[in-house]
Each structure stands twice: as structure tokens, then as C-alpha cells.
Amino acid sequence: MKREQLLVNIDKLKAVMPDFVLEYYNSKLSVPYSLNTLYEYLKEYERFFNWLIESDVVQFAEINQIDLTTMEHMTKSDMESYIVYLRERTLLNTNSKKLGVSQTTINRTISALSSLYKYLTEEVENKEGEPYFYRNVMKKIQTKKKSETLAARADNIKGKLFLGDETQGFLDYIDSQYEKSLSNRALSSFQKNKERDLALIALILASGIRLSEAVGVDLKDLNLKTLVVDVTRKGGKRDAVNIAKFALPYLENYLEIRNSRYKPEKSETALFLTLYKATASRIDNSSVEKMVAKYSQGFKIRVTPHKLRHTLATRLYQQTNSEVLVSHQLGHASTQVTDLYTHIVNEEQKNALDEL
């Protein structure tokens, strides 16, 4: 979704929200949370508040009438009833008769509500310097993880990674092969953004940063002399991330044409730009997802930017055999998440042995 449309959608949701949600929104902007995350959270709050009204859990006619007392006295049973509702309701905006949203969606709902309750019970300050209330019902609600072993997950994604020579092969394909299948009109568009696309994809493949982190990079955050990029991690933490050397020529080529081709205003700080109605602005997540999908489908298999992150992590583990180094590179707080890559590499080693 374009940034302009995203802001319009956010403003529509803010217009119907209670004051305490608007305070939460402004607080998280200063962290900063990404606009995409805040938009998804606002949609979750709208859905939850509408359910409260439609289910007669509260006696209000409009969402913006819901008050802090209501939030404070929500019970564990209320929250569990809402989760059951999500599991049993018919999917919206589809012709499917299948009931219930996915567990991933339910986990996102719980995460959004937990973030709001944490703000109201721990982070915000009233006139006395105290939180609005102390009872956090969301601490009693547990998320359910997918019943899938790491080995099964590794087996599922290993064919979607560009390991070994495929990393450079993917970049070479975009650089010299992709355009051969394009019409004249599509070719013109591709050539206009070729350096940018290669630089952005190379950066993710060479650093393992998340899509939102790559999109959020400003010019001042990139240091080509030290090959380090400063990013904002989840929760608003700043981190300095090392970049593999193979990305350097792609980043240099893009920086050479960034100003002359996109002609951004001096106030535009974003590293990766897009043109909309002749105005340069920060590229958005959706555009990058579509970009990676079209290039990867022609090269091997349609993948997401997150699979490019997995690719870097797996290649780094192959080189170092260190979960600690991989977790630091990815910005994880522990090595638990990086256990996945040991399973992928073990399978790669097994395949190599079979070919001896």
C-alpha cells in the first residue's frame, strides 16, 4: 500500500477511536513503530471494539464512547469469548464457507491487544504520574504456536532459499536476464528502477534486515565505508547491522543515480525512493513485496522478502556454525529463533553427502 493511501486509511480509523487509543498511537509513533504495524493494530482495535458493542458486552453506540473503565474491567472470559468468535466467524470478503480466521491472525490480534493493555497499565502516565489502571487482563491470555517442528519448517522453506551461488545468480538474473522477457512498456519501467531494485534486494540478501527495516532506512543510515546500515528493529530499538561486501557495487550504482533520476526534495531522507505523480517519496512495503515476487518467480520460485532474510541467515550459519552470530545479525534477542537455520544447514549437508 502506498504511503499516501496508508495515511488516509489510518486517519479514517483514528477518527472513530477512543482518546486512549489515539494517545497510544501517538506514543508508538515516537518509538517509532512502523506505520504498517500501527495500521494493522488500529484495524484490530476497530474489530475488537465493534464486537464489544455488537455482542452487548458494553452498552455504547459508538466505538469512541468506549472508556478506560470498560478496558479495566474486561474479564478473561470476555477475551476468550472474542477469540472464540474469531475462530468461528465466517471469513470476510470471500466466497468461502470456511469458518474462522487463521491462528496467525488470532496471534496478531492478541499481540495488538496486549500492546494496548501494556501501554495503559505500564507505560502511560496520568497527572499523578501513574498508569491509567493496573489490571492487565491480556497477561492471562496465551498465544498458541503452530504445531510444527523446526525440522518440518526447515523442510518447508529450504526450497525457497537462494543458497550458495544462487544468491549472486539471482542478482545477475535481475541485472541481465529479466528484461529479455519484457514488452517495450514494461522494459522502460524496469530500466527506470533497475538500480534501485538491485540495491534494495542486495541489501536484504547481504544483511538479513527485515522488509520494514529496509524500507525505513534513511540516507544517513547507510555507511558504505564501513559497510554498516543503521536500522530500527522491532520495538523501536536502533541497531547497526553489517553488510556483506557483494552488495557494495549495487548500492554504489543506485546512489549515483538516486538524485538525478528521482529528483527528491531536500527534505526527503529515505534511501529507497519511488516516483508517484512526478514526486519522489519513500518506497512502501507492498511495492517491495511485488518487486521481489516478480523477479524471484522468473528466476526460480516466487518468494517474499522474508525468504531473502532466511537466505542470508542460512548462508551465515553455513559459514560460521554460530547461532549467536546469526541471532545478532538478525536482531534477535536470543538464539532460540535461529535454531531453524541449523536444521536447514543439516539438510543441505545431508544432500551434499548423498552426492559424494
C-alpha positions in Angstrom: 0.0 0.0 0.0 1.3 3.4 -0.9 2.3 5.6 2.0 -0.2 8.3 1.0 -3.1 5.8 1.0 -1.8 4.2 4.2 -2.0 7.6 5.9 -5.5 8.2 4.6 -6.7 4.8 6.0 -5.0 5.5 9.3 -6.8 8.8 9.6 -10.1 7.1 9.0 -9.5 4.7 11.8 -8.2 7.4 14.2 -11.4 9.4 13.6 -13.6 6.7 15.3 -11.2 5.6 18.1 -11.4 6.4 21.8 -9.0 9.0 23.1 -6.8 6.5 24.9 -6.2 4.7 21.6 -5.1 7.9 20.0 -2.7 8.5 22.9 -1.3 5.0 22.3 -0.9 5.7 18.6 1.0 8.9 19.2 3.2 7.3 21.8 4.1 4.4 19.4 4.9 6.9 16.6 7.7 8.3 18.8 9.3 4.9 19.4 8.9 4.6 16.3 6.6 1.7 15.3 6.2 1.4 11.5 3.0 2.9 10.0 2.1 -0.5 8.6 2.2 -2.1 12.1 0.2 0.8 13.6 -2.4 0.5 10.8 -2.8 -3.3 11.4 -3.1 -2.6 15.1 -5.8 0.0 14.6 -7.8 -2.4 12.4 -7.6 -4.9 15.2 -8.9 -2.4 17.8 -11.7 -1.4 15.5 -12.7 -5.1 15.1 -12.5 -5.7 18.8 -14.5 -2.6 19.8 -17.2 -3.4 17.2 -17.5 -6.9 18.7 -17.9 -5.4 22.2 -20.8 -3.3 21.0 -22.5 -5.9 18.7 -22.2 -8.6 21.4 -23.7 -6.3 24.1 -20.6 -6.7 26.2 -20.7 -2.9 26.6 -23.7 -0.6 26.4 -22.3 2.0 23.9 -23.5 3.0 20.5 -20.1 4.2 19.1 -16.5 3.0 19.4 -15.2 6.3 20.5 -17.5 6.1 23.6 -15.7 3.1 25.0 -13.8 4.3 28.1 -10.9 3.3 30.3 -13.3 1.8 32.9 -14.5 -0.6 30.3 -11.0 -1.7 29.4 -10.0 -2.0 33.1 -12.9 -4.4 33.8 -12.7 -6.6 30.8 -12.6 -10.2 32.1 -10.6 -13.2 31.0 -13.9 -14.8 29.9 -14.7 -11.7 27.7 -11.4 -12.0 25.9 -11.7 -15.7 25.4 -15.2 -15.2 24.0 -13.8 -12.8 21.5 -11.1 -15.3 20.4 -13.8 -18.0 20.1 -15.8 -15.5 17.9 -12.7 -15.1 15.7 -12.3 -18.8 15.4 -16.0 -19.4 14.4 -17.0 -16.5 12.3 -17.3 -16.8 8.5 -14.3 -15.4 6.6 -15.0 -11.9 5.4 -14.7 -10.6 1.8 -14.5 -14.1 0.4 -17.0 -16.7 -1.0 -15.5 -19.3 1.3 -17.8 -21.0 3.8 -14.9 -22.0 5.9 -15.2 -20.8 9.5 -12.6 -18.9 11.5 -9.5 -16.9 10.8 -6.0 -18.4 11.0 -4.1 -19.0 14.2 -1.6 -16.5 12.8 -4.3 -13.8 12.6 -5.5 -14.6 16.1 -2.0 -14.3 17.4 -1.7 -10.9 15.8 -5.0 -9.9 17.4 -3.7 -11.0 20.8 -0.4 -9.1 20.2 -2.2 -5.9 19.2 -4.4 -6.0 22.3 -1.5 -7.0 24.6 0.4 -3.9 23.3 -2.5 -1.6 24.0 -3.0 -3.0 27.5 0.7 -2.8 28.3 0.6 0.8 27.4 -2.5 1.5 29.5 -1.2 -0.4 32.6 2.5 0.3 32.5 3.7 2.9 30.0 1.2 5.8 30.1 1.3 8.4 32.9 -1.7 10.3 34.2 -1.5 13.6 36.1 -0.2 11.8 39.1 2.5 10.0 37.1 0.6 6.7 37.4 -0.7 4.4 34.7 -4.5 4.7 33.9 -5.0 1.3 35.7 -3.0 -1.7 36.8 -5.1 -4.7 35.9 -3.8 -6.2 32.6 -6.2 -8.9 31.5 -4.1 -9.8 28.5 -1.5 -11.3 30.7 -4.0 -14.1 31.2 -4.4 -14.8 27.5 -1.9 -17.1 25.8 -1.0 -17.3 22.2 -1.0 -20.7 20.5 2.0 -21.6 18.4 1.8 -23.7 15.3 2.2 -27.4 16.0 5.2 -27.8 13.6 8.7 -28.9 14.4 11.7 -26.9 13.4 12.7 -29.8 11.1 9.3 -29.7 9.4 9.5 -25.9 9.0 13.1 -26.1 7.7 12.0 -28.7 5.1 9.1 -26.5 4.0 11.3 -23.4 3.3 14.6 -24.8 2.2 13.5 -24.9 -1.5 12.6 -21.3 -1.3 16.0 -20.0 -0.4 18.7 -18.8 -2.8 21.7 -20.6 -1.2 25.2 -20.9 -2.4 25.8 -19.4 -5.9 22.1 -18.8 -6.3 22.3 -15.5 -4.3 24.6 -14.0 -6.9 22.7 -15.8 -9.6 19.5 -14.1 -8.6 21.1 -10.7 -8.7 22.7 -11.5 -12.1 19.3 -12.6 -13.4 17.7 -9.3 -12.5 20.7 -7.4 -13.9 21.0 -9.0 -17.3 18.3 -11.7 -17.9 14.9 -10.4 -16.6 14.5 -7.7 -19.2 14.7 -10.1 -22.1 11.1 -11.2 -21.5 9.6 -7.7 -21.2 7.5 -5.7 -23.5 8.7 -2.2 -24.5 6.5 -0.6 -22.0 7.4 -2.9 -19.2 11.1 -2.6 -20.1 11.0 1.2 -19.8 9.6 0.9 -16.2 12.1 -1.8 -15.3 15.1 0.2 -16.6 13.9 3.3 -14.6 14.1 1.4 -11.3 16.7 -1.3 -12.1 19.5 0.2 -9.9 17.1 0.8 -7.0 15.6 -2.7 -7.2 19.0 -4.4 -7.3 20.4 -2.2 -4.4 17.4 -3.0 -2.2 17.3 -6.7 -2.9 21.1 -6.9 -2.5 20.9 -5.1 0.8 18.4 -7.6 2.3 20.4 -10.5 0.9 23.6 -9.1 2.3 22.4 -8.0 5.7 19.2 -10.0 6.5 17.3 -7.0 7.7 13.5 -7.1 7.6 11.4 -5.6 4.9 10.2 -2.8 7.1 13.7 -2.1 8.3 15.0 -1.9 4.7 12.1 0.5 3.7 12.8 2.6 6.7 16.5 3.2 6.0 17.4 6.8 5.5 20.4 8.1 3.5 22.3 9.0 6.7 21.8 5.4 8.0 24.0 3.8 5.3 27.8 3.9 5.6 29.5 2.3 2.6 33.0 2.8 4.0 32.3 0.5 7.0 29.5 -1.5 5.2 27.1 -0.9 8.1 23.5 0.1 8.0 21.6 1.5 11.0 18.0 0.3 11.3 15.1 0.5 13.6 14.3 -3.0 14.9 11.0 -4.3 16.3 10.1 -2.4 19.5 11.9 0.8 18.2 15.4 -0.4 19.1 18.2 1.0 16.9 20.8 -1.4 15.6 23.9 -1.3 13.5 23.9 -4.2 11.0 26.9 -5.4 9.0 26.5 -5.8 5.2 28.3 -8.4 3.1 30.7 -6.9 0.5 28.8 -8.3 -2.5 26.1 -5.6 -2.0 28.5 -2.7 -2.3 28.5 -2.2 -6.1 24.7 -2.4 -6.3 24.4 0.2 -3.5 27.0 2.5 -5.1 25.3 2.3 -8.5 22.0 3.3 -7.0 23.4 6.2 -5.0 25.0 7.5 -8.2 21.6 7.9 -9.9 19.3 8.4 -6.9 19.1 12.2 -7.1 19.3 12.7 -10.8 16.6 10.1 -11.6 14.2 10.6 -8.8 14.8 14.3 -8.1 13.7 14.2 -4.4 13.1 17.3 -2.3 16.0 18.1 0.1 13.6 17.1 2.9 13.2 13.6 1.6 15.5 11.5 3.7 14.6 8.0 2.5 17.3 5.9 0.9 15.0 3.9 -1.4 12.6 6.1 -3.4 9.7 5.7 -5.7 8.0 8.2 -8.1 4.3 9.0 -7.8 2.9 11.8 -9.9 6.4 13.0 -10.5 7.0 13.3 -6.8 9.7 11.2 -5.0 8.8 9.5 -1.7 9.9 6.5 0.4 9.1 3.2 -1.3 6.5 1.2 0.6 6.4 -2.5 1.8 3.8 -3.6 -0.7 5.9 -2.3 -3.7 8.9 -4.2 -2.5 6.9 -7.4 -1.9 5.6 -7.2 -5.5 9.1 -6.5 -6.8 10.7 -9.5 -5.1 7.8 -11.7 -6.2 8.1 -10.9 -9.9 11.9 -11.2 -10.0 12.0 -14.4 -8.0 9.3 -16.1 -9.9 11.2 -15.8 -13.1 14.4 -16.9 -11.6 13.4 -19.9 -9.5 10.3 -19.8 -7.3 8.1 -16.9 -6.1 9.3 -15.8 -2.7 8.9 -13.0 -0.2 11.4 -10.5 1.2 11.4 -12.6 4.4 12.7 -15.6 2.4 15.7 -13.4 1.4 16.3 -12.7 5.1 16.2 -16.5 5.7 18.7 -16.9 2.8 21.2 -14.6 4.5 20.7 -16.3 7.9 21.2 -19.8 6.5 24.3 -18.8 4.5 25.8 -17.1 7.5 25.2 -20.1 9.7 26.8 -22.3 7.0 30.0 -20.2 7.2 30.2 -19.7 10.9 28.2 -22.6 12.6 27.4 -19.9 15.2 23.8 -19.3 16.2 24.9 -16.4 18.3 26.4 -14.6 15.3 23.3 -15.3 13.3 21.0 -14.0 16.0 23.0 -10.8 16.4 22.9 -10.3 12.6 19.1 -10.7 12.5 18.4 -8.6 15.6 17.0 -11.5 17.7 17.1 -11.3 21.5 18.1 -15.0 21.8 19.3 -17.9 19.7 16.0 -19.8 20.0 14.7 -18.4 16.8 17.9 -19.2 14.9 17.6 -22.9 15.7 15.7 -23.1 12.4 18.8 -22.5 10.4 20.7 -25.4 11.9 18.0 -27.7 10.6 18.2 -26.2 7.1 22.0 -26.5 7.0 21.9 -30.0 8.3 19.7 -31.0 5.4 22.0 -29.2 3.0 24.9 -31.2 4.4 23.0 -34.4 4.0 22.3 -33.6 0.4 26.0 -32.9 -0.2 26.9 -36.3 1.3 24.4 -38.0 -0.9 26.2 -36.6 -4.0 29.7 -37.8 -2.9 
